[in-house]
């Protein structure tokens, strides 16, 4: 079984390095792309809503939001009906980044699956989903928060 762990580790590290390289071209850190994508789809989410959606903790989102706000990509605003809540909104600069980022991520994915047929890509996705589900079930049984195992920014 170590062969699966070894192959996963190598694939994960190599993929992460390639993804990080693409994100850095856009001034982003790992995980910030997920926040950008979620806000592009539904602007005005709370840090807690985003954390749930991308499987990280709220403090991780707060840290990402602080860095992204400093870069001019998003702003924080108090909720209009519940002043205790803060909502995150993309700035025009953040919104302008979405299209070029999506294009570069699509290109990266195309390069990563070069040589695989459509059926092989579908099988790969299905197998990855099953292995991920198995890992999440283990983490749940062990009462471990899987944040470190899901894409998020590196500090």
C-alpha positions in Angstrom: 0.0 0.0 0.0 3.0 2.3 0.4 3.1 2.6 -3.4 -0.2 4.5 -3.3 1.1 6.8 -0.6 4.3 7.4 -2.4 2.6 8.1 -5.8 0.1 10.4 -4.1 2.8 12.3 -2.3 4.9 12.8 -5.4 1.8 13.8 -7.5 0.6 16.1 -4.7 4.0 17.9 -4.3 4.5 18.3 -8.0 1.0 19.5 -8.7 1.2 21.9 -5.7 4.5 23.4 -7.1 2.9 23.9 -10.5 -0.2 25.4 -9.1 1.8 27.7 -6.8 3.8 28.9 -9.8 0.7 29.8 -11.7 -0.9 31.5 -8.7 2.2 33.6 -8.0 2.1 35.0 -11.6 -1.2 36.6 -10.5 0.1 37.7 -7.1 -1.8 35.0 -5.3 -1.0 32.4 -2.6 -2.3 28.9 -2.6 -5.9 28.8 -1.5 -6.6 32.5 -2.4 -7.7 31.2 -5.8 -10.5 29.3 -4.0 -11.6 32.5 -2.2 -11.5 34.5 -5.4 -13.5 31.9 -7.3 -16.2 31.6 -4.6 -16.6 35.4 -4.3 -16.7 35.7 -8.1 -19.6 33.2 -8.1 -21.3 34.7 -5.0 -19.9 38.0 -3.7 -20.6 39.1 -0.1 -20.0 35.8 1.7 -18.8 35.7 5.3 -15.5 34.2 6.3 -17.4 31.4 7.9 -19.4 30.6 4.8 -16.2 30.6 2.7 -14.4 28.4 5.2 -17.2 25.8 5.1 -17.2 25.9 1.3 -13.5 25.3 0.8 -13.0 23.1 3.9 -10.7 25.3 5.9 -11.1 27.1 9.2 -12.5 30.6 9.6 -9.1 31.9 10.9 -7.5 30.7 7.7 -10.0 32.7 5.6 -9.5 35.7 7.8 -5.8 35.5 7.2 -6.3 35.1 3.4 -8.8 38.0 3.4 -6.3 40.3 5.2 -3.6 39.5 2.6 -6.0 39.8 -0.3 -7.4 43.1 1.0 -3.9 44.5 1.3 -3.3 43.5 -2.3 -6.5 45.4 -3.3 -8.4 42.2 -4.4 -11.2 42.4 -1.8 -12.9 44.6 0.8 -14.6 43.8 4.1 -18.0 45.3 4.8 -20.3 45.0 7.8 -23.5 43.1 7.1 -26.4 45.6 6.6 -28.8 43.6 8.8 -26.4 42.1 11.4 -23.6 44.4 12.3 -21.7 41.5 14.0 -21.1 39.9 10.6 -18.4 40.9 8.1 -18.9 40.1 4.5 -16.2 39.9 1.8 -16.6 41.5 -1.6 -14.2 41.5 -4.6 -12.9 44.8 -5.7 -12.8 45.7 -9.5 -9.2 44.6 -9.4 -10.1 41.3 -7.8 -12.9 40.7 -10.3 -10.6 41.6 -13.2 -8.2 38.8 -12.1 -10.9 36.1 -12.2 -10.9 35.6 -16.0 -7.1 35.5 -16.6 -6.7 33.2 -13.5 -9.4 30.8 -14.7 -7.7 30.7 -18.2 -4.3 30.0 -16.7 -5.7 27.3 -14.4 -7.6 25.7 -17.3 -4.3 25.7 -19.3 -2.5 24.1 -16.3 -5.1 21.4 -16.0 -5.0 20.7 -19.7 -1.2 20.3 -19.5 -1.5 18.0 -16.4 -3.9 15.6 -18.2 -2.1 15.6 -21.6 -2.1 12.2 -23.1 -5.2 11.0 -21.1 -8.4 10.2 -22.9 -11.7 11.7 -21.8 -12.5 8.3 -20.3 -9.2 8.2 -18.4 -9.7 11.7 -17.1 -13.2 10.8 -15.9 -11.8 7.6 -14.2 -9.0 9.7 -12.6 -11.5 12.1 -11.1 -13.7 9.4 -9.9 -10.8 7.5 -8.2 -9.4 10.7 -6.7 -12.9 11.5 -5.3 -13.2 8.0 -3.8 -9.7 8.1 -2.2 -10.5 11.6 -0.9 -13.8 10.4 0.6 -12.0 7.5 2.3 -9.4 9.9 3.7 -12.1 12.3 5.0 -13.9 9.3 6.6 -10.7 8.4 8.4 -10.1 12.0 9.5 -13.7 12.2 10.8 -13.2 9.0 12.7 -10.0 10.3 14.2 -11.7 13.7 14.8 -9.0 15.5 12.8 -9.7 18.8 10.9 -8.5 18.1 7.4 -7.5 21.8 6.7 -3.8 20.9 6.2 -4.8 18.4 3.5 -7.0 20.8 1.5 -5.6 23.6 -0.6 -5.0 26.7 1.5 -2.5 29.5 1.7 0.9 28.9 3.0 1.1 31.5 5.8 
